[in-house]
Amino acid sequence: MSNTPSKYQAAIYDWIKQNKGRVLTVEAVAGSGKSTTLLGALKEIVGQGRGVFLAFNKKIVLEFEEKTKAAKVDFPIRTFNGLGYKFLRADKRWDGARAGEEGDRKYFWVAKDYFEAVLRAEGGIPQIAAKLAARAAKAVDLVMNTLHDLEAGQEAFERLCLRYEIDPTVVVINANGKQYARSVTTQDMALIMEAGLSDQRRMTFAEQIYLPATGKAGRVEEFAWVLVDEAQDLNPARLRLVERMIGKQGRAIFVGDSFQAIYGFTGADTRSMATIRTRLKADTLPLSICYRCPPNHIELVKRWPNPLGAKIEAVPGRADGLLEWESGTGALFFEDEGGKQKTKLAAGDLVICRKNAPLVGLFLQLIRAKVPARIEGRGLAEQYADLAEDVLSACEAPEWREAVANVELLPCLDEWQRQKLDALEKRFGRESWIYEEESKRLGDEVEVLAALWDFHA
């Protein structure tokens, strides 16, 4: 990348120097030199009052600290949670709170105790308390991250949960062979959150942002400048925290790529950049030149009508790269002269996909061919192990007991999927977006479990 700023970078630096506005969003396409641009922005900002650069994780912080050190730029770089933790501990009530893994399990244990007592009182099945607690704990994080108002009612809460792939209802077959269902309700949530917030010996990662952002606890400091990286993945609580940090006088720059919003499942606003522009009346400047991809790759993106194709540009004069077309994952394999299956994939290759099922299928195919491979994703094994347990639990009616007793998963998958879809149709209707999206997700999960079970068998 050239040391001479592009016309897009120059416009950003000019916005800073000429004090053209309070808030700026920078729409940066993939590979557009965000780090270089942010470093250039910091050079312009240093000396203009107290500032802070906010990143999503410690890895990004360490990488950017190295870059600022090499450029001899002295500017504080923090993670959102690191700064939120500092703000919260400024409140004497939370000064001694422990964070980390112990804190993040807090709402599970609070919810488990709650549901064990409530289910006994209701004449329910106390054995499902842990399952309800796990879903309630995830929902607590979601409510905090999205600033959801529980007073909006049960249907709004369930829609929120299903949108972020949390099923608030646990379904089992009781001792009499009848279906028993219990949902996490808004009343449950309010009582669980009240109990959790009263435990100030431990703090969750969600609390570190939620409490200072909403003014319920902590002391937020104000800054003359706040720079936010990966702004496309901000959730409402983080945006609210930044608003409080800039107050009425501070300035802020949010850099992100609307086409790379990938943290929706954590409660992030998938339209975060648009929300920032609307809520904070922000100016917008583009960062459109992609230094990562050769021109023929960029041309491929622009070939079909799509919003990204209209914005992304190639570096002028750069040579074309290699571009091959393959049809399906089967095209990645061939047989050698001895009939042994080989693959075109090599160490260091990356395969990406919008859904899990094709990735799992390819992964198992590589394992069968004795090709080392791994699937990226924290907690994926636990996720599908829990899902398999749910499938077996939901199919304990008399006609399914033989299959369950023999731990035969495949005969139960269709029944489990049917139960889920019937419940969704009854609750929201077959024409609703929730039914449409959930049916796609359930189909993907069924494909993954079927592939794993077939491989195991």
Secondary structure as GFF3:
##gff-version 3
##sequence-region A 1 457
A	DSSP	alpha_helix	7	17	.	.	.	ID=ss1
A	DSSP	beta_strand	23	28	.	.	.	ID=ss2
A	DSSP	alpha_helix	34	45	.	.	.	ID=ss3
A	DSSP	beta_strand	51	55	.	.	.	ID=ss4
A	DSSP	alpha_helix	58	70	.	.	.	ID=ss5
A	DSSP	beta_strand	77	79	.	.	.	ID=ss6
A	DSSP	alpha_helix	80	89	.	.	.	ID=ss7
A	DSSP	three_ten_helix	92	94	.	.	.	ID=ss8
A	DSSP	alpha_helix	101	104	.	.	.	ID=ss9
A	DSSP	alpha_helix	106	122	.	.	.	ID=ss10
A	DSSP	three_ten_helix	126	128	.	.	.	ID=ss11
A	DSSP	alpha_helix	129	146	.	.	.	ID=ss12
A	DSSP	three_ten_helix	150	152	.	.	.	ID=ss13
A	DSSP	alpha_helix	154	163	.	.	.	ID=ss14
A	DSSP	beta_strand	169	173	.	.	.	ID=ss15
A	DSSP	beta_strand	179	183	.	.	.	ID=ss16
A	DSSP	alpha_helix	186	198	.	.	.	ID=ss17
A	DSSP	alpha_helix	205	214	.	.	.	ID=ss18
A	DSSP	beta_strand	225	228	.	.	.	ID=ss19
A	DSSP	three_ten_helix	231	233	.	.	.	ID=ss20
A	DSSP	alpha_helix	236	246	.	.	.	ID=ss21
A	DSSP	beta_strand	251	256	.	.	.	ID=ss22
A	DSSP	three_ten_helix	258	260	.	.	.	ID=ss23
A	DSSP	three_ten_helix	264	266	.	.	.	ID=ss24
A	DSSP	alpha_helix	272	279	.	.	.	ID=ss25
A	DSSP	beta_strand	283	287	.	.	.	ID=ss26
A	DSSP	beta_strand	289	290	.	.	.	ID=ss27
A	DSSP	alpha_helix	295	303	.	.	.	ID=ss28
A	DSSP	beta_strand	313	314	.	.	.	ID=ss29
A	DSSP	three_ten_helix	329	332	.	.	.	ID=ss30
A	DSSP	beta_strand	333	335	.	.	.	ID=ss31
A	DSSP	beta_strand	341	343	.	.	.	ID=ss32
A	DSSP	alpha_helix	356	368	.	.	.	ID=ss33
A	DSSP	alpha_helix	380	393	.	.	.	ID=ss34
A	DSSP	three_ten_helix	398	400	.	.	.	ID=ss35
A	DSSP	alpha_helix	401	405	.	.	.	ID=ss36
A	DSSP	alpha_helix	410	428	.	.	.	ID=ss37
A	DSSP	alpha_helix	433	456	.	.	.	ID=ss38
###
